């Protein structure tokens, strides 16, 4: 269990970090993060490229983005994944890894189904996408629980989210950039099939992972109350009068980023070449993200969770301001490069801080359910509201023109960061960041 925030020397912190780096479990998070990232955009932002290339309207594209709402409902089935054993697989792999392997198989199957059906049969295509989203969310639930239970001290609190984020960023590079180059040459269906094959990396990592101590101590549940009610009640009991504030902040913290889901369609509308988008994302975007993640981990180690979390709330909306500028820059590659730099660097810090915060707030008796509850709150608001983003831009277009409509929309979404920053300051005043971890 992690200790409360103290004031150890920098040398002590670095020694603890070096010890954490020698743990095989930390490095497996690279592969598991990669595996979790692969389906994420294939039912979200990247899917919009495919649909837009088939001349589907912005309104319909963003409504189809509600497929990813399943990520926001993780809490609904997390208690079963926390306590209910899968026959055969449990005896071989244990609780966490058995669900990892099963969900990875589900993702691969769903992606191949999407490739075979195609968007011209939209209803069946979206059914397959829903199955991918459900399986992908389930994989994240299992991986998050395993990662949280492997985090035992402040050094691992700084390191593990960073390594997971590096792996996740590598997966995003594949499905956000490289797939655009691939789709231009072999088409979208074969591109989705290739991604399905890459899930083998996550499968190998799941098989190499070890059972956690908390998992080994778990027991079978005997009642509905023990399975469903107790895990959620325990979260509010452990955080007492700050539980509601924690969940409210989580709902707002990454909301500006979720509302940039129209960036892909804006790229298409401004006439950016897919090869140019992929090259810039794989170059400037990737390096900015890697540096941002490292900066986030460094801030956690040196400045602590409180300052890093508030910093993430401050710089997270910067990307929205840059997208607003890019909307009226008419495909200027220099503006695109600056936008990618700001977007990936700021989000690297903010996402690392968010993962570390949720890890700290997670109780060890109900790891999977607590983390899934917080992630669901963090994701559900954004994933629901982003379904209306295309409608908002389409409504503004007759009055402002398409590109000014994009610009006004992104500018408005950046303003969400202001109330979130105020709430983070209030949370800090209540001493939540300096308290021992839940459980």
N, C-alpha and C positions, 0 to 999 in steps of 0.2 A: 504494500500500500504506500502511496506517495505521502511524503511529509508535507506539512503546511509550508507556505511561503516563508522562508527565513532569509538571512543575509549571509550565506556562505561566501567564501572568497572565490575569486575568479579561478584560481588554481584548483580549488576543490571541485568546482563545477566542471572544469575541463577534464579532471581525472575521472569524474563520474561519467562524463560523456564518452571518454575513451573506453571505459568498462562496458558501457551500453553498446558501443560499436562492435564489441567482440561477441555480442549475442547473436546467434544465427537467426533467431526469431525476428530481429529488427530488419535484417536484410531480406527475409522472405516477404516483408511488406512491400518491397519494390514490385515483385511479381504479382502479389495480390492486388495492389493498387492499380497496376496495369490491367489486370483482368476486369476489375470493377469499372474502369473507365471505358472499355471497349464498347459496351452496349449503350452507354449513357447518352451520347449524341446521336446514335443511330435511331433513337425514337424521339429525338429532339431537334437540335439545330441543324445537324447534317441531313436529317430527313427532309428538312425544309428545302435544301438544295435540290434534292431529288424531285420533290413535289413541284417546286417552282419551274424546274426544267420541263415538266409536263404541262406547264401553263395553268396551274391551279391557282386560284385567287389567294391573296394575302389573308383574307378573312377565314377561308376554309383551312389554309395551312396552319394558322395559329390555333384554330379550334382543334385540329388534329393533334396539336401539341399537348392537349389534355390527356393524351395517352400516358404521358410521363407523370400524371397526377398520382399514379400508383406508388411512386417513390414517396409521396407525402402521406400515404396511408400505411406505412410500415408498421406502425403501432398496432394495427388491427390483427396482424397474424404473427407479430414478434413473440408474444407469450408462448404460442405453440412451438415456435422454433427454439425458444429458450429452454423448454422443459420436456417436450414430447419427443420420444426417440423414433428414428426411422429404422424399421426392421432391417436386419442384415447389415446395413451400412453403419449403424451405430456401433455394433460390436467390432467392426473393422476399423472405423475412423474416429469414433467418438461423436459428441454432439455437434461441435462447431464445424468440423471438416466434412461430416456427412452432408450437412446442408450446403456447404460450399460446392461440393462435387455435384450434388443433385441439381442445384440451381445453374451451374455452369453448363450442364447437359441441356437444361431447358432453354438457356439463352441461345446456344448453338442451333438447336432445333428450330426455334422461332425465327432466327435470322435467315436460315435456309428457306423456311416457309415464306417469309417476306420476299426473298429473291425469286422464288418460283411463281408466286401469285402476281406481284407487281402492282403499282398504284392504279392501273386501269380498272382493276376489280377492287375498288376502294374499301368496301365494307369488309371483305375477307382479308384484305391487306392490313387493315387496322386491327382486326381480331388477332392476327399474328403479331402485330406490334404490341398489343396489350399483353400477350403472353410473354414477349421479350421483356417488357417493362416489369411485369410481375416477377419473372425469374431474376432479372438484374437487381431489383430491389431486395429480393431474398438473398442474393449473393452478398450484397452490401451489408445486410443485417448480420449475417454469419461472420463476415470478415471484420466488421466493426467490433463485434463482441469479442472475437479472438484477439484483436489488437488492444482493446481496452484492458482485457485481462492479462495481457503481456506487459502492460505499463505499470511499473511498480515504484518509480521515483521521479524526481523532477527532471533528471537528465533524459530518461526515456520519454517523459512528457514532451520534451523539446524535440527529441530525435525521431520518435516513432511517427508523429504526424508528418514530419518533413519527408521521411523515407517513403511513407505511403503516398504523400502528395507528389513526390518525384515519379513514382511508378504510375500514378494516376495521370500525371502530365504527359508521360510517354505514351500512354494509351490514347489520350486526347489528341496528341500529335498525329497519331495514326488515323483516327476517325474524324479529325477536324481539318487536317491538311493533306496528308498523303493519299487519303481516299479520294480527294478531288482529282489528283493526278491520275489515280488508278481508274476512276469512273470515266474519265475523258477518253481512256484508251480501251478499256474492256467493258464498260457499261456499269450501271449501278447494281444490277442483280449479281454479277460475278464478284463485284467489290464487296458486297455484303457477305457472300459465301467465303471469301478470303478472310474476313474478320472473324467469322465463325470458327475457322480453323485456328486462328491465333489464340483462342480461349484455352488451347492446350497448355499455354504458359502458366495460366492460373491453376489449371488442373495439377500440373507437376508441383507447384508451390503448395497446394492444399495437401497433397500426398506426403510432402516432406515436412510439413508443420507438425509440431508436437501438441498433445493435449495440454491445456492450461491447468493450473492448480485448482482454480475455481470450478472448472468443468468437472474435474475428477471428484470434487466434493459434492457435486449436485445430486439430487435425489428425485425420484419420480413424484409427480404431483398427485394428490389424492382427491381433489375436489375442484369444482369450477372456481370457487373463491380463491383458492391457492394459485390456480393457473392464471386467472384473468384479473381479479380484483386486487389482490395483495401487491403485485408489482407496481401498479399505478398509484395505489394509496401510499406505498412506501416512498415514492418520489416526493409527494407533497408533505409527508411526515418529516422526511429528512431535511427538506429545504424550508419547511415552515412558512413564514410570511413572505419569503422571497421567491417562492416557486412560481407564482403568477408573473412576477416581474421578469424572471429568467426566461420563461416561455414567450413573453411579449417581445423581449429583446431578440430572441432567436427568430421570431417571425419577421422582424424588420432587418436583421443584420445583413443578410445577403439578398434582400429583395431587389435593390437596384440592379444587381448583377443578373438575376433571373429575368428582369424586364429588358435585357439587351438581346432577347431571343430573335429579334428582327434584324440583327446585324448581318446575318447570312443573306437574307433577301435584299437588304440594302446593297450589299456587295454586288449581287446580280443586277439590280436595277441601275447601279452606277456604271455598269459595264466592265467591272474588273475581270480580268482573265483568270480562270480557275488555276492555271499554272502559276500566275503571279501571286494569287492568294495563298496557294500552298507553299510557295517558296518563301514568302514573307513570314508566314506563320511558323514554318519549320526553322527559319533563321532567327530573325529578330524576336518573334513571339516566343519561341522556345527558350532562348537564352534569357529573355526578360523574366519568364516564368520561373526558370531554374534559380535565377538570382533572387527573385522575390520569395520563393519558398525557403531558400537558404537564409535570407534576411529575416523571415518570420521565425525560423528555428533559432537563429542567433539572438533575436530580440527576446524570445521566450527564455533562453538560457541566461542572458545577461540582465535583462530588465524585469523579467517575471511576467506572469500571465496577465495581470491587471493592465499594465501599460501597453502590452502588445495587443490585447483585445481592443482597447480603446483606439489605438493606432489603426487597427484594421477597420474599425467603424468610420474613422476619419478619412482614410484614403480609398476605401472601397468604391465610393461613387465617382471617383475621378474618371474611371473608364466611361461612364455615361456622358460626362462632359465632352470627352474626346470623340465619342460616337456622334454627338450632336454636331461638333465641328466638321467631322468627316462627311456627314450627310450633305453638307453644302459645299464641300471641296471638290465635288464632281470627279471622283476617281483619282485625285492627286496621290501618287504613291508615297510622297514624303509625309503627307498627313496620315496616310494609312500606316506607315512605319511608326510614326510617333504614337498613334492610337494603340497599335499592338504593344509597343513598349510600355505605355502607361497602364493599359488594361491588364496585361499579364503580370507585370511587377506588383501592382497594387492588389490584384486578386490573389497572387501567391502569398503575400503577407496575411491578407484577411482570411483566406481559407485555412491556412495553417493555424492561425489564432483561434478560429471557430472550432476546429477539430480538437485542439488542446483544451478549450473551454468546456466542450461537451464531455470530453474524457474526464476532466476534473469533477464535473457535476454528476457523473454516473456512479451509482451505488453498485457494489460488487455482488450483492445477493441477487440482484435482478439486472445484471449487466445489459443483456440484449434488449430487454424491454425498456429500460430507462433511456438508453442511447437512441433506440428507435423512436421513442416518444419525442425526444428533443429534436432529432433529425426531421421527423415528420412535421413538427411545428415550424422548423426552419424552412422546410421545402414547400409545404402545402400552400401557404399563402402565395408565394411566388409562382408556383406551377399553376395555380388556379388563375391568378390575375394575368399571367402571360398569354392565356387563351384569348384575352380581349385586346392584346396589343395591336394585332393586325386590324381589328375593327376600329380602334382608336385612330390609327394612321390613315386608314381608308376614309374615316369621317372627316379628318382634318384636311385631306388632300384637295377637295374642291375649293376650299377657302385659301389654302396656303401654297398649293402645289405639292407634288410628291416629296421632294427633297426638303423643303421647309417643314413639311409635316413630320418627316422623320426627325429633323433637328429639334423641333419644339417638343416632340414626344420624349426624346432622350434627355433633354434639358429638364423636363418636369420630373422624370424618374430619379434624377440625381438628387433632387430636393428631399427625397425620403431619408437620406443619410442624416439630416439634421435632428429629427426627433430621436433617432436611434442613438446618436452620439450623446444626447442629453440623458437618455435612459441608462446608458452604460456608466455615465458619471454617477448617477444616483445609485446604481448597483454597487459601484466601488465604495461609496459612502457607507453602505450597509455592511461592508466587510466580507462580502461573499467570496472575493478573490483570495483573501487571506485565510479562509476557513479550510480545515482538512477536507479531503475528497469525501463525497457521499459514500455511505456504506462502511 
